[in-house]
Amino acid sequence: MTDNIIIRVQSPDGMKKIPSTKRETAAAFLKKVAKEFGFNTNGFSVYQNRNKTGEIISQNKSLGLLKIKHGDMLFLFPSGAPSSSGEVMDTTTPHSSSSVPSISSPSSSSLIPRSVSSPQVQEDEIDQYLAKQDGKIYRNKDPQLCHHGALGKCVHCVPLEPFDEDYLNHLDPPVKHMSFHAYLRKLTGGADKYQPLLFPPGKFAALENISCKIKAGCEGHPPWPEGICTKCQPSAITLNRQMLFAQKYRHVDNIMFENHTIADRFLDFWRKTGNQRMGYLYGRYTEHKDIPLGIRAEVAAIYEPPQNATQNSLELIDDPKAAAVDEIAAKLGLCKVGWIFTDLLSEDMRIGTVCYNRNKDSHYLSAEECITAGYFQNLHSNPCRLSRDGYFGSKFVTVVATGGPDNQVHFEGYQVSNQCMALVRDECLLPCKDAPELGFAKESSPEQYVPDVFYKDTDKFGNDVTFLARPLPVEYLIIDITTTFPKDPQYTFSSAQRFPIENRDILGETQNFHSLSTYLSQCTSTAFLGIVSDFHLLLFLVTNEVMPLRDSIGLLLDAVRTSNEDLAQTWKKFEEWATIEQLCSTVGGQPSSSLGYEAMGGPSVPSSSSAMWSCLHCTFMNQPGTEHCEMCSLPRS
């Protein structure tokens, strides 16, 4: 019988198989382990049992004498991992030259092993908040089933974990996907509220991002296409039908527009042109209390980037203002939470109905839209300390404005799965030209190795059958998200005034000082903060080419973010706003003291025949003395 054996070693970084022999000494074996895992000789300990008993000490005893056999599992613990007392030893980790400081407070999230998590990653505020929450589902005492004292608990009233499937399935409506943070609690064993991210002793759980690429650095064979091995070859991907079998979790549980005005203004473009439209959703992530540890994406504004659109297509154009928009949004306490596009076809223009085209008999998202959603989700990955890469999945959402079963406009929310994100990121997924409901997993070529992609379905006898994803129904890639509007509208920005939306020149709605002058003359608000609390107006003030205020608008953005009228009045006294007033007065043909809104001081003065006039149809500012609009050629009155 051969002396060669394979020993499995489980660590926070995963399991590895170490080739050895029965006669090999423990000291030699530990050196192999250190080399395989990238540790120094004293940066770890290896035990025969998960509870840290039976330590393998560097000595001259053979593995056979230590009763270590072929196929046995040993357990590696870094020296900086939590001890049984819940403290972290002050030793150097194998992946960093810095030391992990000793922690005396057990409530600190720094107790997570550095080899398992990425403490240096700055997670989103909502993730930090939910990580500290209890998350338990508390139930009242049932007088018919609970036969115990007021302080007692039984199976009928004991708090449930946030990932309890029976509870989620019995909600109205049923919850098909647990929240991401509930999934983390399940993955880590349901840690208590004092240590919400601390893994239970001996239980390793790390979030692994899917990769469809060959692992670099394999020197045992020539590079692809001449060679490949199981060590560097990416694993095959098997997809489940997300909308029926329910992915274990979803990163966002609800999408909510603050008010109907946001959506209506976006739809106005389609109503006026018949062409489709796309925009970026800016808002914030908040707690969704209808689902345990849930996350809601709240939409406060829609930014419409430069694009070419027809009734059947959309093409995005490079946006030179993209960085400025993100910067302004950040100063307003907002971030880009998703994207929205229309797919609308009028059915009866007399009664305002639209066609119901997206359904179970056609598709919910096309393959091309799934690929675009995957591209955006990869651009906006979710920071996560429990992933060695520092990110996992995405909270970026997709909203489609399309016809519903009642032939009215509906807003449907989606995300694509992490598997779809990986396929898109590594360029393994293609759309089918004549079938929007089908994608196609690429085949390997000399230039690119593509792992096998499968999907599971049931045949007419109810048996699970595996198919090669050529082609692939896109319903295996998407996760649906409820999209709602609140009963009581919320307003981050003012709803009383409407400054023209950017990149709508085709409608004659331009952002310039003519339109700013018209906007100010039509404002009825007596508060300066109400006048400037418009997302599109703030973008114009920052990005206009005549007098950009990028470096001097910080105080005004703070005023809008905190709804502070005093701050707004302070900024109004700056010379920048006085210059804006003068420019509006010049292009509008009106004295600066008569801009037509009370907040600027002075009564409104009607325009004279010698002043520039605004077209009633397209709002274009025309030169005095003309009777037809230079933009739309329609008469002045």
N, C-alpha and C positions, 0 to 999 in steps of 0.2 A: 504493500500500500504506500502511495506517495506521501511525503511529508508536507507537500505544498498545500496551503490553506488560504482562504480568503476571509478576512476579518472586516466586518462592517462597523464603521465608526460614525455615530450620530452626533452632530454638533449644532449650534445655533445657525450655522451657515448651510446646513443640509447634511446629507449622509454621503460618505465616500467609502469605497471598498479598497482595503489595503492588502496587497498580496504579501504573504509571509510564509513561514514554515513552523512546524511544531518545535523545532530545535532552536529557533531564533530566540535570542534573549529579549527580555522586556525592554532593556535599554536601547537595543537596536530597533525594536519595533516602535518605541516612542519617537525615535529620531525620524523614522519614516512618516509617522503621523505629523510631526512638526513640519516636515518638508512639504507634505501633501496639503496641509491646511494653511501654510504660510506663517506659522508661529515660531517664536524663539523657543529655546529649550525649557524655559521656566514660565512661559506665558499661559500655560493651560494644565489641566489635570484630566486624567482618563480613569473612568470607573467602570466596573463590571455591571453595576446596577444603576438605574435611573435616579434612585434616591441618594446618590453620592456615597455608596458603600462599596467596598471591594476595590479600593484604588490600585491602579497599576503603577507601581513605583519603579523608577529607573534602577534596575539591578541585573545581576547575571543569571537569574533564574529563567529557564526557558518557558515559552508559552504553554508547552505541554504540561509542565509541572504546575503552572498556574491554572490548569484545567480550562484553557481557552481553546475551543474547537473550531473546526471549519464552519463558517456561517454565523458565528456568534456576533452579537451586537454589543459594542462598547459605547460608552457615553462620554463625550468630551465637553468640558466646561471651561470657558476662558477664566483666567484668574480674576478678571474684573466683573464676572457675573455675580448676581445676588447670592449671598450666602443664605443659609437656613434662617438666620436671624433677621433677614430683610435688609441688611446693610451691604454697601458696596466697598470692596477692598480697594485700597489706594495703590493700584499697580498699573503698569503700562499695558495698554491693550495691544493685541497683535497687529491691528490695522492702523495704529496712530502712534506718533511719538509723544503725544500728550498723555497726561494721567487723568484718571477719573477720580474726582474728589470724593472724599468720604461724606456720605449723606447720613444725617442723624434723624431727619424727619421722614417717616414712612409715607407721607402723603405726596411726596415729590414725584413728578413723572420722570425725573432723571434716573429712577431706579430701573428703567428698562435697560437690558444688556446692550452695550454699544455694538456688539457684533450682530445683534438682531435688528436693531432699529437705527434710525438716523437722527439723533437728537439735535443736530445742527440745522435741520430743515425747519423753516418757519412755516408752520401750518396756517391755514386760513383761520380767522377769528371764530367762525362758527364751529370748526373742528376742535379748536381748543376749548370752546365752551362746552360742547357736547361730551368731550372726553372726561370732563369733570362731573358730569351729571350722574345721578344714581341710575336712571333709566328703568327701574323696576315698575311693573304695572301693579298698582295697589288695588285690592278689592275689598269691599265692605263685607261684614259678617252676614251670612245668609241665615235667617232665623229658622228656616226649615231644614237646612243641612248641617249647620254648625252647632254642635252641642258642647260648647266649652265656654269658659269664662271670657270676660271682655278683653283680657290681655292675651288670650291664647290664640293660636293659629292652627288651622288644619288644612288639608288638601283642597278644601273648597274656598278658602279665603287667603291662603298664603300668597304673598306677592309673586307675580310671574316675571320671568325674564323678558326683556324687550324683543327677543327673537322667538317667542313662543308661537309656533305655527297655528295651533288651534285657536288662539286668541285672534291672530291676524286674519285667519280665514272666516271668523264669525263677526268681524266688523262689517258695518254697512256703509259703503260697499266693501266687499272683501279686499284685503291687501295682498296682492300677488307677490310683491317683492318686499322683503324686510329692508329697513334702512341700512345704510352702509355702516353706521356706528353700532347698530344692533348686530350686524354680521361680525364686526370686530369683537364684540363681547362674546359672541358664540365661539369665534375662532380661538380666543384666548381663555376660554373656560369660564366666562362670566365673572370677571374680576369685580371686587366690591367697590363701593363708591369712594373709598379712601385711596385705593390704588387702581384707578380705572384702566391704566395701560400696563400694569405690571403683570408679566406672564406668571402663571402659577409655577412653583418649583418643578423643574424637570420637564415642563411642557414647552416645546419650541413651536412658534408659529410666526412665519414671516410671509409677507405678501410678495409674490413673485410676479413680475411683469412677463408677459408672453413675448417670446422672440421667435421670429421666423428666419433668422439669419444664422449662417454657420459661425460657430464660436471661433474667434481668432486665437492664434497662438498654438494650434495643434501641429506638432513637428514630427509626428510619427508617419506621415505620408505626404505626397505632393499635394498642393492646394487644388481645390475644385477648379475644373472638372476632372482632373486626373485622379483625385482621391478624396475620400471622405470616410469618417469612422463614427461609431456610436458616441464617442466622447464629444465630438464637435458638431454632430448632426442635430439640428433642431427637432423637437418632438412633433409628431403629427397632431393636428388640431381636430377635435370632434365638437361639432356645434349641436346644441339643443334648441328646440323651438322656444324662443324666449317668451313669447306672448302666451304660450299654453303651459309650458312646464315651469316657467318663471325662474329667471336667473336668481341665484341665492340673494342678491341684494341689488340696489340701485343707488347711485350716488346722490341723486336728487329725487325727492318724493312728490314734489308739487311745484307748479309754475303759476305765479299769480301776477297779473297786470294790476298796477295800483288803481287804475280807473279805466273807463271805456274810452276816454278822450285819446289816450295814447294809441290804442288800436285803431280808432276811427280815423285819426289823422294819417296813419300809415296806409289804411285802405283807400284814402282819398285819391292816391295816385292811380290805383287801378280803376276806380270809379270814373276818373276824368279821362284816362287814356286807353283803358282796356289792356294795357301792358302789365306784365308781372313786375314785382318789386321785391327787393331784398333789403334787410337792415340788420344791424347789430343791436342786441338787447343789453342795455346798461341798467344795473340795479345792484342788489346786494343779496347775500345768502343769509337767511334767518332760520330759526327753529320752526319746524312744521309740527305743531302739537297734536295733530290728528293721528300721527303715527309715532310709536315710541322711538325717540332719538332721531326723528326725521329732519330733513333739510328742505327748505323752500327757497326757490329762486324768485325774488320779487323784482319786477320790471318797473323802472321809474321813467325810462326814456328809450327811444329808438333812434339810432343814428343811421342815416342812409348814405352809404359810401358811393363813390362814382361807379356807374354801371351802365351797360347797354342792355336794353330789355325789349322783348317783343311779346306777343300774346302767348308764345310757346317756349320762350327761352330767356335765360339770364346769363349775363357775362360780367364778371367783376373786373374793374380797371384798377390799376395801381393808385393807391390813395396817398398823396403826399402829406395829408393832414392826420393820418392814422395815429402817429405818436402823440401829437398834440391833443387829440380827442381823448386818448387813454390817460394822458397827464391831467387834463381838466377833470375827467370823471373821478380819478383818484383823489384829487383835492376836494371834490364834492362828496367823498365817502362812497363812491360807486365803483363798480368794476364791470367788465364785459362778462355777462353771465350766459350768453347764448346768441343765436341768430334766428331770424324769422324770414320767411319768404311766402309769397302768395302763389297759389295754383287755383285760379278762379276763372270760370267760364260762365258768362251770363246765360241763364235759361229763358227768362221772360223779363225784359227790361221794364215792362209796364208795372209789374208788381215787385220787382227787385229780387227775384229768385236766382239762384246759381245752381249749376249742375253738381250732382253728387257722383263724383268720379272715383274717389279713393275709398275703397271698402274691401271686404274680405274676398270679393270676387275679382278684384283687380290688384291693387297694392296700396299700402299705407305710405311707404317711402319707396322711391325708385332706387335701383342699385347706385346710380350716379349720385343721388342725394345722400345715400348712406356713406358713400366714399367721401363726399364733401363734409358730412358731419364728422366722420372719423378723422379727417384732416384737421378740422377745427378743434376737435377734442384733444388731439395730439399736441396742437399748438398751445392749448390751455390745460395742461395736465394738472392733476390734483396733488398738491404737496402732501406727503405722508411720511411720518417718521417710522412707520412699521414696515417700510420697504427699503431694501438696501440701496435702491436707485434714488431714493429721496422723493419719489412720486409714484402714484398708483391710480390708474383710471382718470376720470375727469368729471367735473361738475358742469361742464359746458353743455347747454341744452339746445334742442332744435324745435322750433315751432312752425307749423304749417297753417296758413290761413286758407281754408278750402271749403267746399260745399259739404254740408252735413245731410243726414237722412231727411231732414225737413226742408231741404233746399235753401237753407239760410247759411250765412258764413259762420263757420266754426273754427276754433283755434285748437289744433291737436299738437300735443307735446311728445317729444321722443328723445331718447339717447341711443347711440349704438353701443353694443357690448364691448368689453375690453378685448375680446377676441377679434372683433371687427377693427378696433383701433390698431391692433398689432398687424393684421393683414394689410391695412391701409398704409401704416407707417413703413412697413418693409416692402411695399409695392407688390403685393401678391394677389390683389383683388381687382378685377376689371368689370365694367358694366357690359351687359349684352345689348347690342345695337337695337334690335327690334323687339325686345321684351324687357320693359322697365322693371318688372317684378323679379328678374333673375340677374344674379351676378355670376362671375366665372372665376374660379381659382386658377391662377396661371400655372403652367407646367414648367418644370425645371428646364433650363437651357445652359449652354456653356458659360453664359455670362452671369447667371443667377440660379442658385439652388432654391427651390420652393418646397417646403414640407407638404406632405399629403394633408388635404383638408377634407373632412367628412362631415356629413350631417345625418342625424338619426330621425327616422319617421316610423310610423306604424303601418303595416299592410292591412288588407281587408279582414284578416283574421286576428288583428290586435297584437301581432308580433312586432318587436322592435327590429327594424331593418336599417342597416348602415349604407349610405350612398356616398359616392365620390362627388365632391362639390363642383362638378362641371356638367351642368350649371348648378347654381345654388339659389334656392328661394330666399329673398332678402329678409323675410319674416324671421329667419333664424338669427339675424344680426341686430334687431331693434328691440328696444324696451320702451313701452308706452308710459307716459307721465301725464297725470291729470293737469289740465290747464284751466284756471279759474279767474273770476273777477270777484272782488269783495262786495259784500252787501253794502257796506259803508265805504265809499271811495276814499282813497288816500291820495295825497298830493305832495310829492317831493318838490315839484315845480308848480308854478301858478297855472291855473286852467282858464283864467279870465282872458288873457291875451294870447295871440298866436303869431309869433314871429315866423317868417317863411322858413321852411325846412330846407336844408342844404341839398345841393345837387338835383334840384328840380327845375332847371332852366328850361327844359322842354315844355313845361307848363306855364312859362313866363313868371314863375315864382323865383326870383333871384334874391340872393343875400348881398346887398350893397347898402350904401348910405341913403339911397333913395328909399329903399324898403324900410330901413331903420327909421327914417324921418316919418314915413307913413305910419309905421307901427307906433311910434311915440305919440303921434297926433291922434291916434285912435284909442290910446290907453285911457281908461276911466278910473284906474286905481289911484287912491290918494296916498298910497305907501310906495316909496321908491323900491323897497324890497320886492313888492308884488310885481312891479314893472320889469325888473331885471331877473326875476326867478323864472327864466325860460332857458332850457338846455340849449336850444338852437341859437338863441340870442347870445348866450355866453360863448358858444363856439365861434360865432362871427366876430365878437369883440376880440377874441384871442388870435384868430387866424386870418383876419382881413389883411389885405396887402397895403392899404392906405395908412392905417395906424394900428398895428397889432399890439395888444396889451398883455402879451404873454408874461412879461416880467413884472407887471405892476397890477395884476388883477387878483393877486392872492387874497387880499383882505375882503374883496367882494365875494369870492368863492367861499371863504369862511363864513361870511354873513348868510349866504344862501344855504350852506350846509347846516348851519345852526339856527336858521330862521331868526336872525338877529337884525332887527331894523336899525338899531343904533350903529352897528358896524357898517351897514349899508349906507346910512346917512354920512358917516365919517368918510367912506370911500368916495361918495358923491362930491365931496368938497375938494377932492384932488384935482389937479390941473388936467389930468387925462380925461375926466368926464367933461370938463369945460370945453376941451378941444373937440370931443365927440359932439357936443351940443352945437358948436360952431360949424362943424362939417355938415351936420344935419340941416342947420339953418341955411347954409350956402346952397346945398344941392336941392333943398326943398323950396327955396325962394321965399322963406318966411323969416322974420326977425327971430333972434334967439329967445326973445321974451314971450313968443307966442307959438310955441310948439304944439299947443292944443291939449296938453294934459296938465292937470292941476298940480301934480307933484313937482313940476319944474317951476312952478310959480307963475302967476299971471293968468288971465282968462284966455280962453281959446278964441282965435281970430279966424274968421272964415277966409278961405283962399280967394284971391282976386283973379281976374282974367289974365293978369300979367305974371302970375306965378305958375310954376310947374304944377301939373295935375296928374293924379293917379288914376289909371284906367280902372273902371269898375269891373272889368272882366278878367284882366290878368295882373292888375296892380302895378304895371310898368309905369315909371315916372316919365311923363312926356314934357317936352319943351313948351313954354307958353305960346299961345297963339295958334296952336294946332287943334283941329277938331276930330282927328282920327288917331287912334293909338299907333305908334310907330312899331310896336311889337306884334299885336294881333290884328291891326287894321280895322278894328271895330270902332263905331262912333263914340264920342266922348260921353254922351248921355243917351 
